Amino acid sequence: MNFRKRNYQRGRIKRHHQQQLNALIGKKTEAEIKELHQLFLNYETTYKKAVNKFENFIRSKLTKSFFINVCHSSNELGIEKSKIEKEIAAQKMREMNISFERKSIFGKIFESAEEELWRNKYHSANENIDRLRAQSSQNNYIFDYWSFKNVEGHFIAEFSQEFEKEKKTLAEIGVTVKLDDDGKLNFNLNKDEAAAVVSGDRESDNLDLNLNYTQEYHLFMYDRIAVRDYFKEKFSKISKRKEERNLRALAAEKTDKQRSLASSNRTRKEYENQISIVACCPYCGGNLGGFSGENAANFEHIHPVSKGGLSTVENTVFICVDCNTKKTNMTLNAFIMSFSMDRDAVFDRLHLLGKDF
């Protein structure tokens, strides 16, 4: 494999990882993401533990009484099936006026092949019914193909809720049980092992299960570096967002404090001191307004609080209502340019007031 092709495949695997992990993480909390991180850092161990737990659950249910019930149920089904076959054969024999008695070798010479066929079907079904009834009455359970055919079906019927719960646990780590070609669950059990469990020669804990699994996240077992790098980047982004939130909270707290301080600094003495030097609005040169009343002068931060401005004497000034409404949180230079003000006149007035700008 050449270098370019190898790099392409690595990139494709990495993108696949990212897509899977992004879908898993969704809107999970930081704590939940950390749990996923631990899961996929140790995915191979987690997978083996989950599969062992699942298979031990199945073994715990495959007891002597369970297998006996399976055989008993299979016998009952076999009896019902044989009864139907017997009745079909009997109906056909009555239509053909065939005797139900078995023929001697000499009698068979004068009998057609079809007559012999239906008589044999009738007697075979009848014998099968007697055999299965005898087995059930004597608790003599024989683990043949037919009695062992639907172990999984009996299992699901009897333990459906617990089984679904265990399957859900597997699904949480992206694992599902493979079905056979007929779309059915298959434990692949050996009937001789089941017979040994019934006879007491073997514990169900030692039964061999040959289940196959589909692993949605199997690549995580072999590419830990990609998983590590993904979560490293994810946690870095989380930390950055937390830091930004903290900074915004601190800035908001500082802004509130500065505005509160500015409010306490807005005194009549400060106002009178300013108009004794510059009687007009320091920005536009128009009417400043009084200290109080409907058009009272506003107390303004020359460099906005939202941009780090402090409530010092040098950074605060009384201005008219109109200028304060227009300036909002703009810097002084931006305000002057936006409203085509006389920069030199503004600077001269602020300089006379001893302001920093």
C-alpha positions in Angstrom: 0.0 0.0 0.0 1.5 3.3 -1.0 1.9 6.3 1.3 -0.9 8.3 -0.3 -3.5 5.5 -0.1 -2.5 4.7 3.5 -3.0 8.3 4.5 -6.4 8.4 2.7 -7.6 5.3 4.6 -6.4 6.8 7.9 -8.3 10.0 7.2 -11.4 8.1 6.2 -11.3 6.1 9.5 -10.8 9.3 11.5 -13.8 10.9 9.9 -15.9 7.8 10.5 -14.8 8.0 14.2 -15.8 11.6 14.4 -19.2 11.0 12.8 -20.0 8.2 15.2 -18.8 10.1 18.3 -20.5 13.3 17.3 -23.8 11.4 16.9 -23.2 9.7 20.3 -22.3 12.9 22.2 -25.1 15.1 20.7 -26.1 17.4 23.5 -24.7 15.4 26.4 -23.4 17.1 29.5 -19.7 17.3 30.3 -20.1 14.5 32.9 -21.8 12.3 30.3 -19.1 13.0 27.8 -16.5 12.0 30.4 -18.3 8.7 30.8 -18.2 8.1 27.1 -14.5 9.0 27.1 -13.8 6.3 29.7 -15.9 3.8 27.8 -14.1 4.2 24.5 -10.6 4.5 26.0 -11.2 0.9 27.4 -13.6 -0.3 24.7 -12.1 -3.7 24.2 -12.4 -4.5 27.9 -15.9 -3.0 28.1 -17.0 -5.1 25.1 -15.7 -8.3 26.6 -17.3 -7.7 30.0 -20.6 -6.8 28.3 -20.6 -10.0 26.2 -19.6 -12.2 29.1 -22.4 -10.7 31.2 -24.9 -11.3 28.4 -23.9 -14.9 27.8 -23.8 -15.6 31.6 -27.4 -14.3 31.8 -28.4 -16.8 29.1 -26.6 -19.7 30.8 -28.2 -18.9 34.1 -31.6 -19.6 32.5 -30.6 -22.8 30.7 -31.3 -25.0 33.7 -32.4 -28.6 34.0 -36.1 -27.6 34.5 -35.9 -25.3 31.4 -34.6 -28.0 29.1 -37.2 -30.5 30.5 -39.9 -27.9 29.7 -38.6 -27.5 26.2 -38.7 -31.2 25.6 -42.2 -31.4 27.2 -43.4 -28.6 25.0 -41.8 -30.1 21.9 -43.5 -33.4 22.7 -46.9 -31.7 23.0 -46.3 -30.0 19.7 -45.2 -33.3 18.1 -48.3 -35.0 19.4 -50.6 -32.3 18.0 -48.8 -32.4 14.6 -49.0 -36.3 14.5 -52.7 -36.1 15.3 -53.3 -33.8 12.3 -51.3 -36.2 10.1 -53.2 -39.2 11.5 -56.6 -37.5 10.8 -55.6 -36.6 7.2 -54.4 -40.1 6.5 -57.6 -41.6 8.1 -59.9 -39.3 6.0 -58.0 -40.3 2.9 -58.3 -44.0 3.8 -62.1 -43.7 4.4 -62.5 -42.0 1.0 -60.6 -44.8 -0.7 -62.3 -47.5 1.4 -58.9 -48.7 2.7 -58.8 -51.0 5.7 -57.1 -49.6 8.8 -55.7 -53.1 9.7 -52.2 -53.8 8.6 -51.9 -56.2 5.7 -49.9 -59.4 5.7 -47.1 -59.8 3.2 -49.5 -61.9 1.1 -52.3 -59.3 1.4 -50.0 -56.5 0.2 -49.7 -58.2 -3.2 -53.3 -57.2 -4.0 -52.9 -53.6 -2.6 -51.9 -50.5 -4.6 -48.9 -48.4 -3.7 -51.1 -45.5 -2.8 -53.2 -47.6 -0.4 -50.0 -48.8 1.3 -48.7 -45.3 1.5 -51.7 -43.9 3.4 -51.9 -46.9 5.7 -48.3 -46.5 6.6 -48.8 -42.7 7.2 -51.7 -43.5 9.5 -49.9 -46.1 11.6 -46.6 -44.0 11.7 -48.5 -41.0 13.1 -50.3 -43.2 15.6 -47.0 -44.8 16.8 -45.4 -41.4 17.1 -48.3 -40.2 19.3 -47.9 -43.2 21.6 -44.2 -42.8 21.8 -44.3 -39.1 22.7 -47.0 -39.7 25.3 -45.0 -42.4 26.8 -41.9 -40.2 27.0 -43.9 -37.4 28.7 -45.6 -39.7 31.2 -42.4 -41.4 32.2 -40.4 -38.1 32.3 -38.1 -39.8 29.7 -37.0 -36.9 27.7 -34.9 -37.6 24.7 -33.0 -34.7 23.3 -33.3 -35.3 19.6 -33.4 -32.8 16.7 -37.1 -32.1 17.0 -37.2 -31.7 20.7 -34.2 -29.4 20.6 -35.2 -27.4 17.5 -36.8 -24.4 19.2 -34.8 -23.9 22.4 -34.2 -20.2 21.5 -37.9 -19.6 20.8 -38.9 -21.1 24.2 -36.1 -19.0 25.9 -37.4 -15.7 24.4 -41.0 -16.6 25.2 -40.2 -17.3 28.8 -37.6 -14.6 29.5 -38.6 -11.9 27.0 -38.4 -8.9 29.3 -35.1 -9.8 30.9 -33.7 -10.7 27.5 -34.7 -7.4 26.0 -33.1 -5.6 28.9 -29.8 -7.4 28.4 -29.9 -6.7 24.7 -30.5 -3.0 25.4 -27.4 -3.0 27.6 -25.3 -4.4 24.7 -26.9 -1.8 22.3 -25.6 1.0 24.6 -22.1 0.2 23.5 -23.0 -0.5 19.9 -23.2 -4.3 20.1 -26.1 -6.4 18.6 -26.5 -10.2 18.5 -26.3 -11.6 15.0 -29.3 -13.7 13.8 -29.0 -16.9 11.7 -29.9 -17.1 8.0 -33.6 -17.5 8.8 -33.5 -14.3 10.9 -33.8 -16.1 14.2 -31.6 -16.2 17.3 -29.4 -19.2 17.5 -27.4 -20.2 20.7 -25.7 -23.0 18.6 -26.0 -25.3 21.6 -25.0 -29.0 21.6 -28.0 -31.2 22.4 -25.6 -33.7 24.2 -24.6 -30.8 26.5 -28.2 -30.1 27.3 -28.8 -33.7 28.1 -25.8 -33.6 30.4 -27.3 -30.6 32.2 -30.6 -32.6 32.7 -28.8 -35.7 33.9 -26.7 -33.6 36.3 -23.4 -34.4 34.6 -22.8 -30.8 33.6 -23.5 -27.4 35.1 -25.3 -24.9 32.9 -22.6 -22.4 33.7 -20.2 -24.4 31.5 -22.4 -24.6 28.5 -20.8 -23.5 25.3 -22.6 -20.6 23.6 -21.5 -19.8 20.1 -23.1 -16.4 19.6 -21.9 -13.9 17.0 -22.1 -10.2 17.4 -22.1 -7.1 15.3 -20.0 -4.3 16.7 -20.9 -0.8 15.6 -17.8 0.7 17.2 -15.3 -2.1 16.6 -12.8 0.3 15.2 -12.4 2.0 18.6 -10.7 -1.2 19.8 -7.9 -0.9 17.3 -7.5 2.9 16.9 -7.2 4.3 20.4 -5.1 7.2 19.1 -8.0 8.5 17.1 -10.3 8.2 20.0 -7.8 9.9 22.4 -7.3 12.8 19.9 -11.0 13.3 19.4 -11.8 13.6 23.1 -8.7 15.7 23.7 -10.0 18.2 21.2 -13.5 17.9 22.6 -12.4 18.6 26.2 -10.2 21.5 25.0 -13.3 23.1 23.4 -15.3 22.5 26.6 -12.6 24.2 28.7 -12.4 27.1 26.3 -16.2 27.6 26.4 -16.1 27.4 30.2 -13.3 30.0 30.4 -15.2 32.3 28.0 -18.3 32.0 30.1 -16.3 32.8 33.3 -14.7 35.8 31.6 -18.1 37.1 30.5 -19.4 36.6 34.0 -16.5 38.5 35.5 -16.8 41.2 32.9 -20.5 41.5 33.6 -19.8 41.7 37.3 -17.1 44.3 36.7 -19.4 46.3 34.5 -22.2 46.3 37.1 -19.6 47.4 39.8 -18.3 50.2 37.6 -21.7 51.5 36.7 -22.7 51.3 40.4 -19.5 53.3 41.3 -20.2 55.8 38.5 -23.7 56.3 39.9 -22.3 57.1 43.3 -19.7 59.5 41.7 -22.4 61.5 40.0 -22.7 64.4 42.5 -23.8 68.0 42.2 -20.3 69.0 43.2 -18.8 67.2 40.2 -21.5 68.7 38.0 -20.9 72.3 39.2 -17.1 71.9 39.0 -17.5 70.8 35.3 -19.8 73.7 34.2 -17.5 76.2 35.9 -14.8 75.1 33.4 -16.9 74.0 30.3 -20.5 75.2 30.5 -21.7 73.3 27.4 -21.8 69.6 26.5 -18.1 68.6 26.1 -19.0 66.5 23.0 -21.4 68.5 20.8 -20.9 71.9 22.4 -24.7 72.3 22.8 -26.8 72.7 25.9 -25.6 70.4 28.7 -28.8 70.4 30.7 -29.2 70.7 34.5 -28.1 68.4 37.2 -31.6 67.1 37.7 -35.0 67.4 35.9 -36.4 66.2 32.6 -33.4 67.0 30.4 -30.7 66.5 33.1 -27.1 65.9 32.0 -26.1 62.2 31.8 -23.0 60.8 33.5 -21.0 59.2 30.8 -17.9 56.9 30.6 -15.6 58.3 27.9 -14.2 54.8 27.4 -17.1 52.4 27.6 -17.4 50.1 30.7 -18.3 47.2 28.3 -14.8 47.7 26.8 -13.0 47.9 30.1 -13.6 51.5 31.0 -13.3 52.4 34.7 -15.4 54.8 36.8 -12.5 57.1 37.5 -12.7 60.9 37.5 -10.6 61.0 34.4 -12.9 58.6 32.5 -16.3 60.1 33.5 -18.0 63.3 32.3 -21.4 65.0 32.2 -22.8 65.1 28.6 -26.2 66.0 27.2 -29.0 63.5 26.8 -28.8 63.5 23.0 -25.1 62.6 22.9 -25.5 59.9 25.5 -28.3 58.3 23.5 -26.2 58.4 20.3 -22.9 57.2 21.8 -24.3 54.1 23.6 -21.2 51.8 24.0 -19.1 53.3 21.2 -15.6 54.5 21.8 -15.0 58.2 21.6 -13.3 58.1 18.2 -16.0 55.9 16.8 -18.7 58.3 18.1 -16.9 61.3 16.6 -16.5 59.7 13.2 -20.1 58.3 13.1 -21.7 61.7 13.7 -19.0 63.9 11.9 -18.2 65.9 15.0 -15.4 68.4 15.4 -12.7 66.2 16.8 -10.4 69.1 17.8 -13.2 70.9 19.7 -14.2 67.8 21.6 -10.6 67.0 22.5 -10.0 70.6 23.6 -13.0 70.6 25.9 -12.1 67.2 27.4 -8.5 68.4 27.9 -9.7 71.5 29.8 -11.7 69.1 32.1 -8.6 67.0 32.7 -10.0 63.9 31.1 -8.2 60.9 29.7 -9.2 60.0 26.1 
